[in-house]
Amino acid sequence: MNRNRLIEAFVSNLSTVIVHKILEKAIDKEEIASHYNKEIINSWEISKKYREKINPINRELPSHDIKEIKSKIISKVNIELNIRISRGYQNINLSLVEDFVNHALKDLNVV
């Protein structure tokens, strides 16, 4: 898999993590929240594997990659959450997106 595809797969999986974290915060039913938590764990592990393949985990990515990745994740998450809102989901806090993305990228040593 080439580098661009690795980055796209990484962005996709990390976007899923962020979406489900925000949905998990928005829901008050434990059985639904546990489903979101399982998806978070699964996508997080996949994200870590893609991150390791992009470049060595002990080094940050180049700044142009960081900006592109962050921008793509924020965009994908906002689009997905807005779709969920249009379908009737409630209590979704879009203001959490950027903080969650920054925290996830820091945890994965992207920034």
C-alpha positions as CSV (number, residue, x, y, z in Angstrom):
1,M,0.0,0.0,0.0
2,N,1.5,3.4,-1.0
3,R,1.9,6.2,1.5
4,N,-1.2,8.2,0.3
5,R,-3.4,5.2,0.7
6,L,-1.9,4.6,4.2
7,I,-2.7,8.2,5.2
8,E,-6.3,7.9,3.8
9,A,-6.9,4.6,5.7
10,F,-5.4,6.3,8.9
11,V,-7.7,9.3,8.4
12,S,-10.7,7.1,7.9
13,N,-10.2,5.0,10.9
14,L,-9.3,7.9,13.2
15,S,-12.4,9.8,12.0
16,T,-14.5,6.8,13.0
17,V,-12.9,6.9,16.4
18,I,-13.7,10.6,16.9
19,V,-17.3,10.2,15.6
20,H,-18.0,7.3,18.0
21,K,-16.4,9.1,20.9
22,I,-18.7,12.1,20.4
23,L,-21.7,9.9,19.8
24,E,-20.9,8.0,23.0
25,K,-20.9,11.3,25.0
26,A,-24.2,12.2,23.4
27,I,-26.1,9.0,24.3
28,D,-27.5,8.1,27.7
29,K,-28.3,4.5,27.0
30,E,-25.6,2.1,28.3
31,E,-26.3,-0.7,25.7
32,I,-25.8,1.8,22.8
33,A,-22.8,3.4,24.4
34,S,-21.1,0.1,24.8
35,H,-21.6,-0.5,21.0
36,Y,-19.8,2.8,20.3
37,N,-17.1,1.9,22.7
38,K,-16.4,-1.4,20.9
39,E,-16.1,0.5,17.6
40,I,-13.8,3.0,19.2
41,I,-11.4,0.3,20.4
42,N,-11.4,-1.5,17.1
43,S,-10.9,1.6,14.9
44,W,-8.2,2.9,17.4
45,E,-6.2,-0.3,17.1
46,I,-6.4,-0.2,13.3
47,S,-5.4,3.5,13.3
48,K,-2.3,2.7,15.4
49,K,-1.3,0.1,12.8
50,Y,-1.6,2.5,9.9
51,R,0.2,5.2,11.8
52,E,3.1,2.9,12.4
53,K,3.3,2.1,8.6
54,I,3.2,5.8,7.6
55,N,6.6,6.6,9.3
56,P,8.4,5.5,12.4
57,I,6.2,5.9,15.4
58,N,8.9,7.7,17.5
59,R,9.0,10.6,15.0
60,E,6.4,13.2,14.2
61,L,5.1,13.4,10.7
62,P,6.1,16.3,8.4
63,S,4.1,19.5,9.1
64,H,2.4,19.5,5.7
65,D,1.2,15.9,6.4
66,I,0.0,16.9,9.9
67,K,-2.1,19.9,8.5
68,E,-3.6,17.7,5.8
69,I,-4.4,14.8,8.1
70,K,-6.0,17.1,10.7
71,S,-8.0,19.0,8.2
72,K,-9.3,15.8,6.6
73,I,-10.3,14.2,9.9
74,I,-12.1,17.3,11.1
75,S,-14.0,17.5,7.8
76,K,-14.9,13.9,7.7
77,V,-16.1,13.9,11.4
78,N,-18.2,17.1,10.9
79,I,-19.8,15.7,7.8
80,E,-20.7,12.4,9.5
81,L,-22.0,14.1,12.6
82,N,-24.1,16.5,10.6
83,I,-25.6,13.5,8.8
84,R,-26.4,11.9,12.1
85,I,-28.0,15.2,13.3
86,S,-30.1,15.3,10.2
87,R,-31.3,11.8,10.9
88,G,-32.5,12.9,14.3
89,Y,-29.6,12.2,16.6
90,Q,-29.6,14.6,19.6
91,N,-27.1,16.0,22.1
92,I,-24.2,15.9,19.6
93,N,-21.7,18.6,20.5
94,L,-19.8,19.6,17.3
95,S,-17.6,21.9,19.4
96,L,-15.8,18.8,20.7
97,V,-14.5,17.8,17.3
98,E,-11.3,19.8,17.2
99,D,-10.3,19.0,20.8
100,F,-10.9,15.2,20.2
101,V,-8.9,15.3,17.0
102,N,-6.0,17.1,18.6
103,H,-5.9,14.7,21.6
104,A,-6.0,11.6,19.3
105,L,-3.3,13.0,17.0
106,K,-1.1,13.7,20.1
107,D,-1.7,10.2,21.5
108,L,-0.6,8.7,18.2
109,N,2.5,10.8,18.0
110,V,1.4,12.6,14.9
111,V,1.9,16.0,16.4
